[in-house]
């Protein structure tokens, strides 16, 4: 062990790991101690319960503090625990009063084996307690009176066997001596057989005379060697018989037989036979047991007439491996002879192995390394030879293995990596089987719980969650929830949710409930500002360290009809717009175009135009979707020169919103004359240069609107080609700022002319460039605008179709 210690320390120095030195040293000490000699103690029987046996801590040299720290305990062989170890004092005591005759009835020596078991680290120390005999039993004769019939012709020196006394004590406390009361005819002879058993014979010293004395009574005393000694007595009655010159004679002095321990009741063991050549009653022989133990008399039955010995009880090889009996044959005249019957009990595999669990770890973590000790148990089989040889196995394909240690002890260890999420509990069935011809086995079930380790991150049910909310929502509105699950258990499976901060971005519009993943909108949203946004949500478990996963939350804002149409032309903050219409204008003549946009989307931005009020309603009509104001019939001389029109622009939202545009139309014969009248009547007429600036600005806006409309038409056509759907309503820009010119679907070109040498500037309007469609029907979105119908006025007051 010293060499092993220095080898361990040298290995520790080479590895450079001081902690490994300590562990290797402890293992070295355990190995050395496990190989030490057995602790031996002795204890007299019949001591009171909790009697002192030994001071284990002192004998092992183990500090008292380590007894409790290492979970020391005593384990007795067999099912009954006879001793108790106090971890606080280190004292080993007997749990109950020990009766040697009850514990070891068939043995001269009584040794109880126990083991001191230490955990952390594992260590077993074998101990023996010899239960010393106490002289608490007196010798007892099988019969209180023994009757011997002796012929008066018996010669001096004749010997007559007597029943021996039985003493349950052993050694010096057992039967030691016999004595015979004083008499003139007999003496006592004590002999010892080869097996050490004392036998008793009555020796005739003086010739008997039946006529002088027909019966004698002798007192036989058996004494043990205890201090003080104990004794037992029996009465020997001698009946003197008339002469009978032949005694029974057995054919053998010793009968030997081998008998299996599972022999059924009534099975014939052997038949003894003694012959007597005398006639009559002197030749009739009867058989009886003599000098035979009480236990053998219980197990075997002798037929007094035939001499057959049969099984009368359950033989048990583990209780007694052999039985010795003496059979006395007596004739009718009282003469007798003796023979010995020796029965050897053969072992039969009638005891299944017994599994005794010594230590069990009820729960182990799922990250426990292979070869982690789970349980320690022992296997015992009371049979002998191959019948008592055992082997252990585990039922099923489980990640556990058995490792034999010593003295029929086994360790249950892990053999592979464990996964609680796959199997959280194991029911391990251990089978112990002996090697007998008819193999017997027993089973023991061990339940092992696998404790959780945080080895699984949370998992979202989706990678991307899409939720929608209508604009102008109420604060802290719940719009849905995100769900993440964790395959672990306990706090390792408790999931908390949080938003992942994004650098350089404003505070998110949403919040997430840390416990259940519910999503809330923090403040009202505006579709016209934010139509959709994305945030990242992290789900983290409660392990140490925590594991996490992320998912994307996409929030789509649904539009609400919260914006009324906005007029681009005529401007809402200006006075009623003045439009000039020649008196010769036919039906369908383009008077003006009302242009409006709606910041909403979808049908909330689909605008329709209608004539709400007019000086002469029958003279004008308004395109439902185009906003074009045209003459409904030809202008006549009877029509008033000044016409006032109110056009109502309405969206299709629920409820709908609207705006009105006011147009002032002058019916004139010539533009110059009408223009002068308008300037004279207008309260705040602008000069010609300001009007020119307005016209140029309008031209720029209309051109930009045309470009935006063309781009939008291409995008819509591509999208509708994918969806294969047909739209009948026009698509309008989403906001005025995006379109720069509202929802005007086509461009208008105004040709401005100034007449040379005139006092007042004159201008004329040419018909706008637009595709040729039937009156009142707007072009469908995405339709190709290739053909243009236009007609220039050849003179002042020219007419458009």
N, C-alpha and C positions, 0 to 999 in steps of 0.2 A: 504493500500500500504506500510506503514511503517513496519507493521508486516511481509509482504511478503519480503521486502528488507532484514530484519535481518534473516529471514529463509534462503534466498538465500546465504547470507554471511556465515551463519553457515554451510550450506552444502559445500560451497567452502573451509572452514577451515578443515572440516572433510576429504575432499578429498585430501587436501594438494596441490591443484593445483591453483596457483594464476591466471593463464590465464582463468581457468574455472570460477573463481569468477567474473572476468570482463565480460565474456560473459553472465553469468547468471544475472548480474546486468543490463546489457543493455537490455536483454529480459524482465526483471522486469520493467524497465522504459518504454519499449514499451507497455507492457500490461497495465501499469497504465495510460499511456497517451491515449491509445486507448479507455479506458473507461471513459475519462474525458468528461466534458460537451461540448456542441457544441459552436464553435465560432460564435458570432452573430454581424453583422454590418448592418448599414443602409446607403442608398445612394439615394439622390433625383434623380428623372428621368430627362431625357433630358440633362444630363451632357455631356461634350465633351468627345471624345474618349481618352483613356489612362488617365482617371481621377483617382485620388487617392481613394482607398477604405479602405485599412488598412495596417499597418505594421505587417506582419505575424511573422517575426523573433522576434520583440519586444514582441508581444502578447504571443507567445509560449515560449519565453525565450530561443531561440535557437541562438547560435552564428552564425554570417553571414558566417563564414568559413564552417560550417557544412551544410549549405543549398546546396552549390555546391557539397560538398563531398558526401552527402547522396542523391544527385540527386533529390532534392525537386521539385515538380511541382504541378500545380493545375489542377484538372479534374472536369468539370461541368457535371451535370446530363443531359442526352439527347445527341443528336448528335452535337449540336452547343456549342462551347466553348466560354463563355462570358467573362472570366477573364484571366488575364495574371500575372504570378508571376516572378519577377526579382530576380534571385538567388544572384545577387551581392549586392542588397540593401534590399531584404526581403520585398519589397513593392508589394502589390496586387493592380492591376489597372484593370479598365474596358476596354475591347478591343474595344468596340463600344459604341456609345451613346444609352442609354437604354430608351425605350419607354414603360412605364408601361401599357398603354392601349393596346399596341400590344402584350406584353409578357403575361399579365394576363387580358384578356378582360372580363372574367366572374367572377372575384374574387375581393372582396373589398380589400383584402390584397395580396401583391405580394412579395413572398419570393423565392429567387433563392438559390438553394442548390449546394454547391461545396465541394470538398474533397481535402485536402492537402495530397499528396502522397510522402512518403519518401522511398527510397531504401537503403538497406545496413545499418542498418537492416530495414525490412519492417515495415511501420507504416502508418496508415490512420487517418486523423483528419477531422471531419465533420465541415463544416462551412455554415452559412446562411447569405445572404445579402438581407435585406428588401429594396425594391425599393419604396421610398416614393413618394406619389403623388404630382405633381405640378399643379397648376391651369392653365393648358394650353388649356383647352377646355371650350367653352361657352355652356350654356344650349341651346338646339335646340328643337323646336316644330316639330312634324311630318308634320304639314301643316302650311303654313303661314297664312291661313285664315280658320277659323272654322265657319260653318254656323249652327245656331240653329233655328229651327222653333218652336215657342211657341204659344200656343192658347191664345187668348186674354182673355179667361175665366180662365186661370191659376191663382190659388189663391196665394196670397203672402206666402212666405215660401217654395214654390216649388223649388226643386233642380234639376239642369241639369248638368250632368257630362261633363267635358271638357277634351280634350286630354292633357295628361301630357307631360311636356318637358323631354328630355333625356340629361343627362350630363355624358360624359365618365369618368370624374374625380370621385373620391370617397372621403368619409369622409367629412371634412369641406369644401373641394374644390368642392364637389358635389352640386347638386341642394338643396337649402335651403328654398327658399321662393318664393311666387308668389304675384303679385300685379295687381290690376285692375284699369284702368283709371276711373276718376270720372264720375258718371252718376246717374240719379235719380231713376233708377229702380232695379239695381242689385248690389249685393255684392259678395264677393269671400269667399268660405269656403274651408279650407285646412284640410284634414284628413290623418291619417296614418293607413294603414291596419295592420293586424296581422303579416304579413311578413316584416313589416317595410317600405313598399313602400308608398310614399305619393300619395294621389289622390286629384283631384281638382273638385270642384262643383260650379256652378253658382247658387246663391240663389236669388229668386225673392223677392224684398222688397216692391214693389208697383205694383198695378194692371196695366196691360197693356191695351191700348186702340188702336186698329188697326186704328180706324178712326182719332185718334189724331196723332199717329205716327206709320206707318206701318213697319218701319225698324230702327234698332239701330246698331251702330258700336262702339265696345268697344276694348280697347287696353289692352292685357294681357301680363304681363312681368314676366319672370322667372329669378331669381337671385341666383347665387351660393354664397358660403361663403369664397371665396378666398380673398387674399389681394394683389392687389386690386380685388374687385369682378368683375365677368363677368355676362352678362345678355343676354337674348334672348327674342324676342317679337313675338306675333302672333295677328292677327286681328280676333275678334269675331263679326260676323255679326248675329244679331238677326232679324229674320223674324217673324212678328206677324201674326198669322193665325186666321182664323175664328174658331169658336167653333167646337171641336171634342171631344165628351165626353167619348171616350174609347181609351185607350192606349194599345199597344201590351203587352202581358204577356207571359213570358217563363214558361215552365212547371217545370223547376228547376232553382234555382239560381246559382248552381255550378255544372258543368259537369266534372267528373273525369274519366280519361281514362289512360290505361297503354299500351305503344307502344314499340315494339322492335326497337333497333337502326338500324337494317338492313332492315327496312320496305321499300318496293319498292315505287318508285314514283307513285303518283296517288292513293295510298291505302287510303280507307276511315278511318278517325280517329273517327269521331263522327258526328252526325247530331243534330244541335240545332233547337228548334222549339218554335216560339212565335205566340200566337193566338190573333186576334183582331176581336171582334164581330161586328165592324162597317161594313158597306156595301160600295161597290164602292171602290173608291181610298182610302178612310179612313180605309178600312180593308185590303188593300194590304200591306204586310209586306216585307221589304227588310232588308238584314243583311250586317253588315260591322264590321271590327275590329276597336276597339277603345282602347286607353290606352294599346297598345300592342307594344312591342319592335320591332325594325326594323329586328332583327335577326329572331324572331318568324314569322314575316310576310314573310320572305324569305323561311322559312322551311314549312309553312302551307298555304294552299289556301282555302279561304272561298267562297262558291257559294252564291252570294247575293240573289238568288231567293229561293233555296232549303234549305239553311243553312247547307249544307254538308261541313265539314272541311276535306281536303285531304292532303296527304304528297306531298310537292312541292320541297323539298330539301333532302340532305343526312343527316340524323340524326346521331349524334355522341355522345354516352354516355360519352366519355372522354372529350368532349367539354362542354356539359351541361346535367345535369342529369334530368332536368325538364323544362317545358315551361308553362308560364301563359299568357292567352289571355283573353280579354274582348270583347264580341260580343254585338253589339248594333242592336236592331230590331226597324225599323222605318216604320210607316204606311204611307199611301199616304198623310195624312194631316200633317205629320211631327212629330207626337207623337212617342216617342221611349221608349224602355226599354232595360235593360242591364242584361247580365249573364256572369259568369266567366267559362272559360274552362281551366282545369289543366291537362296537359299531362305529365305523368311520363315515362321517357325513360328507357327501360330495357337494361341492358348490354348484349351484344352478343359477343361471342369469335371471334372477327374480327381483332384482333391485334396479330401478331406473336411476340414471345419474341425477344428482341434486345440484341445482344452480343456486348459489348464494351470492346476492349482490352486495358488494362491499362499499362501493363508492359510485355515485352517478352525478354527472353534470347535466342538470335538467335543461339548460339553454346554452347554446354556443352561437357566436356571431357568424354571419354568413361569409365573412372574409377570413375565418379561421384557416390557418395553413394546414396542408395535409399532414397526417400523423398526429393530429391533436387528440389527446386522451379524452374520451367521453365517459367511460365507465370502467370500473374494475370489479371483477367477480371471480369466484372460485367454483370448481366443479368437483363433486365427490361421488364416488360409487362404492357402496358397501360390499360389493362382490369382490372376488379375488381373481388374480390372473388376468386373462383377456376379458373376462366378464367385468372386471373392475377398471379396465383401461378405457379411457374416454377420448373423444375428439369433439370439437365444437365447430359450428358453421353458422353463417347468417343466411336467412331465407331471403330470396329475391336479389335483384341487381341493385344494390344500394351503395352509396359512396362511403362505405364503412368497411373495416377489416378487423380481424381478430389477431392479436399477437400474444402467444404464450409467454409467460414470464418465468415463474418458478413455483414449485409446490402446488401444481394444478391451478394456478391463478392465470387469468387472461385479462388483457387490456383491449377494450373496444376503442379503436382509433378511426379518425376520418382518413379516407383513402383518395379523395378527389376534392376539387373545389365545390363549394356549396353555393346555392342560389335560392334565397328565400322567396323571390318572386316566382320561381318555378315550383318549389316545394317548401312550404313553411313548417312542416312537421313530419317527423319520421317515426313510424312504428316499427322498431327493429325487433325482429323475432330471432332469438338465439336458440339454436337446437344443439343439445348435448347428447351424443350417442355413444354407447359402449361398444366393445369389440366382441361381444358374445356371439355364439352361433345364432341364437335368436336375439337380434339386436334390439335393445330397449333404448328409448330416448325420452327426453323431457324438454320442455320449451319454456322460455322466459321472454316476456315482451318488455321492451324498454322504449319509453316515449321520450323523444328528444325534440325540443323546440329550437328553431333556427331564428335567432334575433336579427333584426333588420340593421343594415348598414346603408348609408346614403350613397348608393351606386347607380341610381337612375335619375336623370334629369326630368323635369316636367315636360310634357308633350302637349302642344295645342292640338285641338281637333281640326284646325284649318291653318294653312300657312298665311292666308289673306282673308280677313273678315271685312265684308262690305256692308255698311249700314247707311241708312238714309234718314234725313231729317228735313222737315219743311222749314223754310226761312221764317224769321220773326218768331222763332220758338220761345217758349218760356225758359228762364234760367234753370239750371240743374235738371234738365229733362233727360230721363233715361231713354236711350234709343236701342238698347240691346245689351248683350253680354258676350264675353269671351271665356272659353273654358279650356283649362289645361289640367291634365291628370298626371299623377305620379305613381309609378308602380311600387314605390316603397311604402312603408307603414309608419304610423305614429307621426311624430313631428317631422320626420324625413319626407312624409307625403303631404304635409300641410303647405299649400301653395299660396304665395302672396303675389299680387299683381302690382305693377308700377309702370309709368310711362318712361321711356328711355329719352333722356334729354338730348336735344340736338343743338349743336353749337351753331351760333349765328342765326338762329331762328327765333321768332317771337314766341311768347308763351302760348302753348297749345290751347285750342278751343274746347278740348275735352278733358275729362278726368276719369280715372278708373278706380273702382272700389277695390281696395287692397285685399279684401277677404273673398269676394265672390266673382270679381271680374266684370261687374256691371259697368257699362259705359254711360257717362252723363255729359251733356252739352252744358258748358259753364255759362254761356251768355247767348243772347239772341244772335243769329247769323243772318247775313244779307246775301242772298243769291247773286245780286248784281256785283258784289265785291268778291265773294268766295263761292265758287261752285263745287269744289271738292278739295279735300286735303287728306294727307296721310300722316300717321304717327306710328311709332313702334312701341309695342307693349312687351314688357319682360315679365315672365313668370318664374319666380325663384322659390325653391322649397326651403324647409326649416332645418336642413341638415347642417353639419359643421365639418368642412366648409359647405356652404349652400351651392346647389347646382341650379342652372337656369336655362330658359329657352326664350326665343323671341318670335313674335308674329306681327304682321303688318295690319293695322286698322285703317281702312279707307272709308271716309265719311263723305257721302254725296249729299249736297244741299238741293232740295227740291224747290222749284220756283213757286211763288205765291203772287197772286195778282195784286201787288201793292204799289204799282206804278201806273199812273194815268198816261194816256198818249200825250206826247209833246209835239207841238206844231213847229215845223221848220219853215214852212211857207204856207200862208203868210205868217210872219213872225207874230207871236201872241202879244208882245209888248208894243207893237206898232198900231197905228190907227188902221181903220179898215182899208184893206189893200184895194187900189184902184186898177180896174181892168177895162180895156177899151175893146168894144165890139162894133164892127161896122154894121151899118143898117142893112147891108146886103148879105149878111152872114146867113148861110143856109142851115138846115137842120144838121146837127152833129158837129157844128163848128166848135173848136177847142177854145174855151174862154180862159181857163186857168187850171192850174193843178194844185190841189191841196196836198202838201207833203207833211207826214207825221211819222214819228217813231215811238216805240214803246220799249222801255228798258227791260221788261220782263222777257220770258222765253216761252216757247211753245205756243199753245193757243191763247195764253195770256198776252202774247204780243201780236196775234193776228188781228189786223185792223180792218174795219169796214167803214165806208163813207156813205153818208146819206144826207139828203137835203132836208134840213130841219125847218127852214123858214125862208121864204123868198117873196119879193114884191109881186112877182108874177110866177107862181110855182109851175105853171104849165110851160113856161118859156125855157127853163133850164132843167138839166138832169145831171146827176153825179155818178161816176163809175163806182160800183160797190167796192171793188178792191183796188182800183187804180187811183181814186181820188180826183179824176179828171172831171172838170166842170165843162159841159158842152151844152150847146143849144139843143133843146128838145124839138124845136120846130124852127122854121125860118123866121127871122126877125121882120117885123112889119112896121109901117109908119105909125101905127096906132100904139105900139108899145112905148112905155114911158122911157124917157131918155136916161133916167137914173134908176138902176136896179140894185137892191140890197139883198145879198144872199148869206144865209147862215148854214154852214156845213157842219154836221155832227160827225165826229170821229170817235168810234167805239171799238174797244177790244173785246175778246171772247172769254175773258176770265169770269169767274164766279165769285162774287158778283162782278158784272162788267164795269169798267171805268171808261170815262169819255172826256172829250174836249171839243170845243167849238171854234170854228174859224169864220170870220166875217169878211165877206168880199163885197166891194163896191164896184159895180159894173156900169160903165157909161156907154150908151148906144150913140155912136157918132157917124157923121158922114165922112169926116176926114180926121186923121190923127192929129194934125197940127192944131186945128181949131179946138178939138176936144182936149188936147193937152193944155192949151191956154186956159180953157175953162176949169180944168181940174186944178191948175196952179192958182187961179184966182180964187176958187172956192175952198181950196184946202187951207186950213188954219195954220198949218206948219209945213208948207211945202219946201222941199229941199232944192237947192240950186242944181243946175245941170251936171256940174262936176261931181256932186255928191251922188246923184242918181247913177252916173257912170261908174262910180266906185262900187255902188251896191250891185250893179249888173255884173261887174267883173268878179266880185266876190261870189255871187250866185253861180256864175259860170264855173269857177274853181270848185265850189262845193259839189255841183252836179257832176263834174268830171271825176272827182274823187269818189263820189257815190257810185258812178258807173263802174270804175275799176273794182271797188269792193264788192259790188253786186256780181260782177263777172267771176271773181275768185270764189265767192260763196256759191255760185251756181255750179262751178266745176266740182267743189267739195261735195255738195249735195248730190250731184249726179253720181259721183263715185260711191258714196255711201248707199244711195238707193239702188245702185246696180248690185251691191252686195246683198242687200236685204230683199231685192226683187219686189219692192212694194211701190205702189203708185200713190203719190200725194196729189191732192187736188187743190190744196191751199198753198199760197205762196209762203216762202220762208223769209223772215225779216231779220235784220241784224239784231243782236242781243242788246246792245247799248248804243246810245247816240255817240258816245266818244269813240267807240270802236268803228262805227261806220263812217263817221265824219260828215255824213249827209243824210242820216235818217234811213227810212225804209223805202226811199225812192228807187223803183226797180229799173229805171232807164234814164239815159242822159238827155238833157235838153240843151239846145244850142240857140242862143239868141243873137241875132244879127242886128247890130245897132248902126243906124245911118244918120248922118247929120247933113241936112241940105245946105249947100253953099249959098251964102248971101241972104239967108233967111234970118229973120229976127229971132225966132224961137227954134230951138233944136227939135228935130223930128226923129222918131225912131219907129221901127216896125218890128213886129214879132213874126218870125217864121215858124212854121209847124215843127214840132220836135221830131227828132229822129227816133223812131220806135218800130218794132216789127208790125207787120200787117196781121191783125187779129180781128175777128168779128167784134163788133161794138159790144161793149159791156163785159167781155170775157178777158181776164188778165192772162198773160202768158204763164205757162206752168214753169215751176222751178227747174233750172237746168236745161230749158229748151234753147236751141241754137238761134241766136238772133242774127241772121245773115242778110235777109232782105229788108230793105228800108223803103218805106213809102213816104215820099216828101214832095212837096210842091211849094215853089217860091212864089211869093206875090210879085207880080210884075210892076205893080204901081203902089202908091200909098194907099193903105187900107186893103192890101192883098188878102186873099181869102185862103185859108187852109182847109183841106178836105176833112 
